Amino acid sequence: MTTAGSHASADGSAEPVVRTAAGAVRGRREGGLAVFRGIPFAEPPVGDARFGAPRPVRAWDGTRDVFAFGPPPPQEAGIQGRTGVPHAPVGDDWLTVNVWTPDPDPAAHRPVMVWIYGGAYKLGHSGSPGYDARRIARDSDGEVIVVTFNYRVGIEGFARIDGAPANRGLLDQVAALEWVRENITAFGGDPGQVTVFGESAGAGSVASLLAMPSAAGLFRRAIAQSVPGTYFSDELARDIAAAIAAEAGLRPTVADLSTVDPRQLPSAGEVLSTKMHQYEERWGQVVHTKTPFSPVVDGEVLPTTPWQALAAGTARDVELIAGHNRDEFLLFVVLGGQLGKISDEEAAAALRTFGPGPNGEPAYRAAFPDASPGELYERVMSDWLFRMPSLHLAEAQVAGGGRAHVYELTWPAPGNGGIMGACHGLDIPLLFGTFDADLGSLLFAGSEPSPEAEALSSRFRAAWTAFARTGDPGWPSYDTERRLVQVLDADPQVTSYPEEASRRLWQDHTFPVLPLIK
């Protein structure tokens, strides 16, 4: 049973102390908030615990100082300035949570928002500066507590290894949510009023949690920002894991992979990512995503795809926001040096590979007759990877008897002359107000945010925190007749879904698991 400790340390300082189920923790007061960083929610997944399901953290004596973020899980270098963690602490205690609370008063019963970071299921760290949650907690007028946490990524978290449970990264997320359920009251939170929210792979994780039996009842509301449509079949995931292990000269087993230091193992996945095109005949669309990791529909941890689960009513009692950005794939086009260089042949190949059904190319060309090759390429990639999966998640929720709200971010990023538009990841600096950190420093090019940007940023936080408090973000719920969505721009408005042409092209697509091509 978790109980609150005093709000001051034994020496009378203003540092807040809270007693969790495993022991007392001492945080700091910062800008009107009590902040606790690096609280372990599970044992370090190393040694005989490596590649296993997370284990409950052992209790400690005395009061533990939790002033610094825990070390990130082992991972690749990543996109410089986004999810790479060059200055992070080093250690094995990867599975930690962080809490921003107005006041750790167990009688407060404040709503709780739990953030799940993205990063292609192979990158990410809750201590990244772009995920500093102080503005979300502070701007809610003391009404919301924010929790962030680490989970295993890459080979440690998602490779389908013989002798290990599937989706260990998702199991870490469930363990973090169980920690919230058991401990958040002592920090002033209400375990019955939990909202999970995440972007990109974090949104794919949110979608997965909605479909996972082990996550049922751990949260009341969910926000999925730019849901990736990639979920692997068990056969595909095992084949990819075998190829990763082969890069290290090993078999895809716990026994073999455990012989390699966790910090050295990501290099095998990194090498494979550079040569995935060699596997196109076996892996199909996956090779174009630049990541060999995704949640695995293994039939146990994740029984079905999220779209199947929601349409069947699995999460009808969970209130949902699902949305996307207008120009999702432009981020990758620009970072890949492809802007203005996509040929008609490359566009045609993308339309054939990623368009819905066998007539994807002619259907797209007919729907967008004036689009350039680059525009067609960016549109079909955005639709396949993020936009239509996000919309279909909301539609599946409605079909299953639940309630969903949909948004589209159309405001263009001001950095680099605006060439990235409303690209993937732009919602992160806007939501957190971290314009000068991680991806924000690229999309805002180090300039001071304009009053327009600050206003939109405040609107993001107001909508998300209102939803966490009441289930109402401030715009109508989505239905398949009016299809009303919130367009987030300098002049926000509620209108019918703006990407109607794409919606019609994809309306019969089911987003099945990605198969191993025999």
Beta strands, then each sheet from edge to edge (+ up, - down):
strand 1: 17-19
strand 2: 24-26
strand 3: 28-30
strand 4: 33-40
strand 5: 63-65
strand 6: 96-101
strand 7: 110-116
strand 8: 145-149
strand 9: 189-199
strand 10: 221-225
strand 11: 232-233
strand 12: 296-297
strand 13: 319-325
strand 14: 404-409
strand 15: 484-488
strand 16: 493-496
sheet 1: 1+ 2- 5-
sheet 2: 3+ 4- 6+ 8- 7- 9- 10- 13- 14- 15- 16+
sheet 3: 11+ 12+
end
